[in-house]
Amino acid sequence: MMEMDFITILIAVVAIAVAWKILKGIVKTAALVLILAVAAYFVFGGFA
């Protein structure tokens, strides 16, 4: 289970980096919040 958490966090970090470079303004903010919310859901309360 621990390796899945690590992979989820790694994917979230990559997605944040991509969103940071590509998106602008409120769309960037919304994308970053969504990425972090999804990652938190999977790491802390996912399909357990």
C-alpha positions in Angstrom: 0.0 0.0 0.0 2.9 2.3 0.8 4.3 2.1 -2.7 0.9 3.1 -4.2 1.0 6.3 -2.0 4.4 7.1 -3.3 3.4 6.6 -6.9 0.3 8.7 -6.4 2.3 11.6 -4.9 4.9 11.3 -7.7 2.2 11.5 -10.3 0.6 14.5 -8.5 4.0 16.3 -8.5 4.5 15.7 -12.2 0.9 16.8 -13.0 1.4 20.0 -10.9 4.7 20.8 -12.7 2.9 20.3 -16.1 -0.1 22.4 -15.1 2.2 25.1 -13.7 4.1 25.4 -17.0 1.1 25.1 -19.4 -1.9 26.8 -17.7 -2.5 30.4 -16.8 -4.7 32.4 -14.4 -7.8 30.9 -12.7 -7.6 27.7 -14.8 -4.1 27.1 -13.4 -5.4 27.6 -9.8 -8.4 25.3 -10.3 -6.2 22.6 -11.9 -3.7 22.7 -9.1 -6.4 22.5 -6.4 -8.1 19.6 -8.3 -4.8 17.7 -8.6 -4.0 18.1 -4.9 -7.6 17.1 -3.9 -7.5 13.9 -6.0 -4.0 13.0 -4.7 -5.1 13.5 -1.1 -8.2 11.4 -1.7 -6.2 8.5 -3.0 -3.4 8.8 -0.3 -5.6 9.4 2.7 -9.1 8.0 2.0 -8.9 6.2 -1.3 -10.5 2.9 -2.3 -9.7 1.2 1.0 
